[in-house]
Amino acid sequence: MTGRTSFAVLRGAMSPESQGRASVLAALRMVEERLLEFYEPDEARLWLQTRHPQINDEKPSDLISNNRTSEVLELIDRLGDGAYL
């Protein structure tokens, strides 16, 4: 989330819908940063849009959009443990 966006959320200038989108974008950026530890940018984007059996054949991007970012981060943690995903 940019400083300007964060400030707008804090002072209540953003609608709940905009706040939701800003929250999803912030989560997506956080996940992307973690993925870049393991993948090139194009591979990370593909990873986000690919269904994974470890998360019930759901796409990480869909989980993030539905406020289930922690499940995606847990999956990425497995990469750090040497799991092939």
Buried (B, 14 or more C-beta within 10 A) or exposed (E): BEEEBEEBBEEEEBEEEEBEBBBBBBBBEBBBEBBEEEBEEEEBBEBBEEEBEEBEEBBBBBBBBEEBBEBBBEBBEEBEEEEEB
